């Protein structure tokens, strides 16, 4: 029995290692290629550690387009949408999970139904509406809708709060005279902090990597987000054959996402663990 268990553990570890290699190899190759000269990209046998190594590709990317503006624009969208939008989503999730009000389930199911609507259906009406507001070529179309929350985040946090937030604590707080906002801030939010942090990390990745929305609404180079700027850089300045610069620009756009993931990865595990214990 012990031998069989060890064998199963060894097989699981080998499968995980194989999967890790498959997922990490393209990322490592991206970094490796970004540090190579153009004439060394297709060397045989391939060199994972560049020799010679150069950082000129990164400098060329920063000189070709105003990358700093792209970072600032993306960061501005992320800050507003995550801080305000996540707070609104958290309060809505708490209301749907622990507050009784008329037609609660009906309203929630209607909100869930909006997840079935493809973005391509509302894309043109939204653009027309924002055009009438003179918001095109500004960051407002990318910020304002996100301030009202996200149904996916609301659904996740509602499911989490239903199991993780004790109803007895909420009832006790109500008996002490606490209102909705105080109960949410002092009881629900501290308990749901791991789930909120996990959703913040996922939201950051989604907003930072968003390409279609900024491509539709932003036309001026200095107002574009980092993803649109990098894409325009590849098509207008680099071309399709300068792989070191393409990889350098891609890695520059990935750096913030990598940093946020490593800072918040413990919250993913913590939120899943709490959900499993309370579910």
C-alpha positions as CSV (number, residue, x, y, z in Angstrom):
1,X,0.0,0.0,0.0
2,X,2.8,2.4,0.9
3,X,4.7,1.6,-2.3
4,X,1.6,2.2,-4.4
5,X,1.0,5.5,-2.7
6,X,4.6,6.6,-3.3
7,X,4.3,5.5,-6.9
8,X,1.2,7.6,-7.4
9,X,2.9,10.6,-5.8
10,X,5.9,10.2,-8.1
11,X,3.7,10.0,-11.2
12,X,1.8,13.1,-10.1
13,X,5.0,15.0,-9.5
14,X,6.3,13.9,-13.0
15,X,3.1,15.1,-14.6
16,X,3.2,18.4,-12.8
17,X,6.9,18.9,-13.8
18,X,6.1,18.1,-17.4
19,X,3.2,20.6,-17.4
20,X,5.4,23.2,-15.8
21,X,8.1,22.8,-18.5
22,X,5.5,23.0,-21.2
23,X,4.0,26.2,-19.8
24,X,7.3,27.9,-18.8
25,X,9.4,27.1,-21.9
26,X,7.7,29.7,-24.1
27,X,8.1,32.3,-21.4
28,X,11.8,31.6,-20.9
29,X,12.3,31.5,-24.7
30,X,10.6,35.0,-24.9
31,X,13.1,36.4,-22.4
32,X,16.0,34.6,-24.2
33,X,15.1,35.9,-27.6
34,X,14.6,39.4,-26.3
35,X,18.3,39.4,-25.2
36,X,19.7,38.2,-28.6
37,X,20.9,40.0,-31.7
38,X,18.7,39.6,-34.8
39,X,21.3,37.3,-36.6
40,X,21.5,34.9,-33.6
41,X,17.7,34.2,-33.3
42,X,17.8,31.1,-35.5
43,X,21.1,29.7,-34.4
44,X,21.4,25.9,-34.4
45,X,21.4,24.3,-31.9
46,X,19.2,26.9,-30.2
47,X,20.8,28.7,-27.3
48,X,18.6,29.3,-24.2
49,X,21.3,31.5,-22.7
50,X,22.1,34.2,-25.3
51,X,25.8,34.5,-26.2
52,X,26.4,37.3,-27.0
53,X,23.8,39.1,-24.9
54,X,22.4,42.6,-25.5
55,X,19.8,44.9,-23.9
56,X,19.6,47.1,-27.0
57,X,16.2,45.7,-28.0
58,X,14.6,47.0,-24.8
59,X,16.1,50.5,-25.4
60,X,14.9,50.4,-29.0
61,X,11.4,49.6,-27.9
62,X,11.4,52.6,-25.4
63,X,12.7,54.9,-28.1
64,X,10.2,53.8,-30.8
65,X,7.0,54.6,-29.0
66,X,6.1,56.4,-25.7
67,X,5.8,53.2,-23.7
68,X,5.7,55.3,-20.4
69,X,2.4,56.8,-21.6
70,X,1.0,53.3,-22.2
71,X,2.0,52.2,-18.7
72,X,0.5,55.3,-17.1
73,X,-2.8,55.0,-19.1
74,X,-3.2,51.3,-18.3
75,X,-2.3,52.0,-14.6
76,X,-4.9,54.8,-14.4
77,X,-7.6,52.5,-15.7
78,X,-6.6,49.7,-13.4
79,X,-6.6,51.9,-10.3
80,X,-10.0,53.4,-10.8
81,X,-11.8,50.2,-12.0
82,X,-10.2,48.0,-9.3
83,X,-10.6,50.4,-6.3
84,X,-14.2,51.6,-7.0
85,X,-15.5,48.7,-9.2
86,X,-14.3,46.0,-6.8
87,X,-15.8,47.9,-3.8
88,X,-19.1,48.1,-5.6
89,X,-19.0,44.4,-6.6
90,X,-18.1,43.4,-3.0
91,X,-21.1,45.3,-1.6
92,X,-23.4,43.9,-4.2
93,X,-22.2,40.4,-3.5
94,X,-22.7,40.9,0.3
95,X,-26.2,42.2,-0.4
96,X,-27.1,39.2,-2.6
97,X,-25.5,36.7,-0.1
98,X,-26.7,38.0,3.3
99,X,-29.3,40.7,2.9
100,X,-33.0,40.0,2.4
101,X,-34.9,42.2,0.0
102,X,-37.8,41.8,-2.5
103,X,-37.0,39.9,-5.7
104,X,-33.4,39.3,-4.7
105,X,-33.1,36.0,-6.5
106,X,-34.9,37.3,-9.6
107,X,-32.6,40.3,-9.8
108,X,-29.5,38.1,-9.4
109,X,-30.6,35.7,-12.1
110,X,-31.2,38.7,-14.5
111,X,-27.7,39.9,-13.8
112,X,-26.4,36.4,-14.4
113,X,-28.3,36.4,-17.7
114,X,-26.2,39.3,-18.9
115,X,-23.2,37.0,-18.9
116,X,-24.8,35.2,-21.9
117,X,-24.7,38.4,-24.0
118,X,-21.6,38.5,-26.3
119,X,-19.6,41.7,-26.2
120,X,-19.9,42.0,-30.0
121,X,-23.7,42.5,-29.5
122,X,-23.2,45.6,-27.3
123,X,-20.0,46.9,-28.8
124,X,-21.5,49.1,-31.5
125,X,-24.4,50.6,-29.3
126,X,-21.8,51.4,-26.7
127,X,-19.5,53.1,-29.2
128,X,-22.5,55.2,-30.5
129,X,-23.5,56.2,-27.0
130,X,-19.9,57.1,-26.0
131,X,-19.6,59.1,-29.3
132,X,-22.6,61.2,-28.4
133,X,-20.9,61.9,-25.0
134,X,-17.7,62.9,-26.8
135,X,-15.8,60.2,-24.8
136,X,-14.1,58.6,-27.8
137,X,-10.3,59.0,-27.7
138,X,-10.5,59.3,-23.9
139,X,-10.1,56.8,-21.1
140,X,-13.6,57.4,-19.8
141,X,-15.3,54.5,-21.9
142,X,-12.8,52.1,-20.3
143,X,-13.2,53.5,-16.8
144,X,-16.8,54.5,-16.2
145,X,-18.5,51.2,-17.0
146,X,-16.1,49.3,-14.7
147,X,-17.0,51.6,-11.8
148,X,-20.4,49.9,-11.5
149,X,-19.0,46.4,-10.7
150,X,-18.6,43.2,-12.6
151,X,-21.1,40.4,-12.6
152,X,-18.5,37.7,-12.6
153,X,-16.8,39.2,-9.5
154,X,-20.2,39.6,-7.9
155,X,-21.1,35.9,-8.5
156,X,-17.7,34.7,-7.2
157,X,-17.8,36.8,-4.0
158,X,-21.5,36.0,-3.4
159,X,-20.7,32.3,-3.4
160,X,-17.8,32.9,-1.1
161,X,-19.7,35.0,1.4
162,X,-22.6,32.6,1.5
163,X,-20.4,30.0,3.0
164,X,-17.6,31.9,4.7
165,X,-19.4,34.8,6.4
166,X,-21.4,33.6,9.5
167,X,-25.0,34.7,9.5
168,X,-24.9,34.8,13.3
169,X,-22.2,37.5,13.3
170,X,-24.3,39.6,11.0
171,X,-27.4,39.2,13.1
172,X,-25.4,40.1,16.2
173,X,-24.1,43.2,14.5
174,X,-27.6,44.2,13.6
175,X,-28.7,43.8,17.2
176,X,-25.9,46.2,18.2
177,X,-27.3,48.8,15.8
178,X,-24.9,48.3,12.9
179,X,-26.2,49.3,9.5
180,X,-25.4,47.8,6.0
181,X,-22.2,49.7,5.4
182,X,-20.8,49.1,8.9
183,X,-21.6,45.4,8.9
184,X,-20.1,45.0,5.5
185,X,-16.9,46.9,6.5
186,X,-16.4,45.3,9.9
187,X,-17.5,41.7,9.3
188,X,-18.0,40.7,5.7
189,X,-15.0,42.5,4.1
190,X,-12.3,41.3,6.5
191,X,-13.5,37.7,6.2
192,X,-13.7,37.9,2.4
193,X,-10.3,39.6,2.1
194,X,-8.6,36.6,0.5
195,X,-11.4,36.2,-2.1
196,X,-11.4,40.0,-2.8
197,X,-7.6,40.0,-3.2
198,X,-7.8,37.1,-5.6
199,X,-10.4,38.8,-7.7
200,X,-8.3,42.0,-7.6
201,X,-5.4,40.1,-9.1
202,X,-7.5,38.4,-11.8
203,X,-9.2,41.8,-12.5
204,X,-5.8,43.5,-12.8
205,X,-4.7,40.9,-15.4
206,X,-7.9,41.2,-17.3
207,X,-7.8,45.0,-17.4
208,X,-4.1,45.2,-18.1
209,X,-4.3,42.7,-21.0
210,X,-7.5,44.2,-22.5
211,X,-6.9,44.9,-26.2
212,X,-10.2,45.2,-28.0
213,X,-11.7,48.0,-25.8
214,X,-8.7,50.3,-26.0
215,X,-8.3,49.5,-29.7
216,X,-11.9,50.7,-30.4
217,X,-11.9,53.9,-28.3
218,X,-8.3,55.2,-28.2
219,X,-6.8,56.7,-31.3
220,X,-4.1,59.1,-30.2
221,X,-0.8,57.4,-29.5
222,X,-0.2,59.1,-26.1
223,X,-3.6,58.0,-24.9
224,X,-3.3,54.3,-25.8
225,X,-2.9,51.6,-23.2
226,X,0.3,49.5,-23.2
227,X,-1.2,46.5,-25.1
228,X,-2.4,48.6,-28.0
229,X,0.8,50.6,-28.0
230,X,2.9,47.4,-28.2
231,X,0.7,46.0,-31.0
232,X,1.1,49.2,-33.0
233,X,4.8,49.1,-32.3
234,X,5.0,45.6,-33.8
235,X,3.0,46.6,-36.9
236,X,4.3,50.1,-37.6
237,X,7.9,50.2,-36.3
238,X,9.3,46.7,-35.9
239,X,7.8,44.6,-38.7
240,X,7.2,40.9,-38.7
241,X,10.8,39.7,-38.7
242,X,12.5,41.6,-35.9
243,X,11.8,38.9,-33.3
244,X,14.2,40.2,-30.6
245,X,12.3,43.5,-30.4
246,X,8.9,41.8,-30.6
247,X,9.9,39.6,-27.7
248,X,11.3,42.6,-25.8
249,X,8.1,44.6,-26.2
250,X,6.0,41.6,-25.2
251,X,8.1,41.0,-22.0
252,X,7.8,44.7,-21.1
253,X,4.0,44.5,-21.2
254,X,4.1,41.3,-19.1
255,X,6.2,42.6,-16.3
256,X,3.4,44.2,-14.2
257,X,1.2,41.1,-14.6
258,X,4.1,38.8,-13.4
259,X,4.7,41.1,-10.4
260,X,1.0,41.2,-9.4
261,X,0.7,37.4,-9.7
262,X,3.6,36.7,-7.4
263,X,2.4,39.2,-4.9
264,X,-1.1,37.8,-4.8
265,X,-0.7,34.1,-5.5
266,X,-1.1,33.3,-1.8
267,X,-4.6,34.8,-1.9
268,X,-5.7,32.4,-4.6
269,X,-4.8,29.5,-2.4
270,X,-6.2,31.0,0.7
271,X,-9.6,31.9,-0.9
272,X,-10.0,28.4,-2.4
273,X,-9.0,26.8,1.0
274,X,-11.6,28.8,2.9
275,X,-14.2,28.1,0.3
276,X,-13.5,24.4,0.5
277,X,-13.7,24.4,4.3
278,X,-16.9,26.4,4.5
279,X,-18.7,25.0,1.5
